[in-house]
Amino acid sequence: MSKIPDSTPTPPPLPSAKPEPPRERSSRMEKAFMAGWPIVGGALIGLILRGIFNGNPGSDFAAMVWIFILLAPFAIGAFTVYLAEEIRPRTARYHFFMPMLSVSLCVLGSMALLWEGWICVILILPLFAVMGAVGGVIMGALYRTFRGPKAPTAYSFVALPVVLAMLGVGGEQPRRYEHVERRVLIQATPAQVWRNLLDADHIRADEVDRAWMYRIGVPTPLAGLTHQTPTGLVREVRMGKGIHFRQMSADWSPQRYVHWQYKFEEDSVPAGALDDHVRIGGDYFDLLDTRYTLTPRGDATELSIRMDYRVSTGFNWYTVPLADWLIGNFSEVILEFYRHRAEAPASAG
């Protein structure tokens, strides 16, 4: 008996499943997160520490204590490398440079939160960047040398400045008294130089803004006018942003020398005009006095300046050379200002 063939048509084969397209967008976002997270995480650690070290000047948790200035950026750098190494191994170049980005991001965040101003940021950022790099390199060396979890070490670096502050370490503010001296030869008589030295009105920004202290945010002077009182000379100085103060002198000789001492009132520096950490007459910096000396040199006059100042920080080894450079640069610029004013044709009249 023959078998009847099945007349039912065979269904066509199902199409093979196409592979899903790669999630390129998701992958890119993940890579960006992995690349940026260590930098952001390190900066967040820095902001937490800055929030803790937000006490008044002279307190154990002031922002200018050396344990914060040195150990906070160190912790930022170490924590940045810790987060990065937990994702994948990094190069020594990464260990050195990426913490600098974390430190910079932390400093910008401090400015956004109004904890710091431009002047402080510009002055302290080089030191912060170096200490951040040191922390990153040391943390990277620990990953290359020792096995085992590194989280306890990373968090210990972060906790170290807080623990030291709680123990009362780092609050010292030794005082350093320094001075700078500069001189310039002016093609004018002592009388012409003296007149401009006592009264400088309508000071234009372009006459003095070459000084680096003005370039980084200190308001430029507007006028300095002198009048004589029974006790000596009084010079009223006005600067931008409402800053005003007096220079007093009981030690002066016309056309020979004048010794100015500074007098600041409670309202001499309005709030926000200068960063508190660099405010003249503050806990960390003060401008003590300034002496001008005029010496005839034939038909010309040599004008010299000596400026005495005080710096009081736990890291004077950094702040004193910085102040010396800024005040020395200012002295050179202000002498050039008086030279141009005294040599101008109007001065001869």
SULTAUR-V885098 format. One record per helix or strand. SS is the DSSP state (alpha for helix, beta for strand). FROM is the first residue (numbers start at 1). TO is the last residue. If there is no record, write none. Layout:
BEGIN
{{SS/FROM/TO} {SS/FROM/TO}}
END
This chain:
BEGIN
{{alpha/24/52} {beta/55/55} {beta/62/62} {alpha/66/87} {alpha/92/112} {alpha/118/145} {alpha/151/166} {beta/175/186} {alpha/190/198} {beta/200/200} {alpha/205/208} {alpha/212/215} {beta/221/229} {beta/232/239} {alpha/240/242} {beta/244/253} {beta/257/263} {alpha/276/278} {beta/285/297} {beta/300/312} {alpha/316/343} {alpha/345/348}}
END
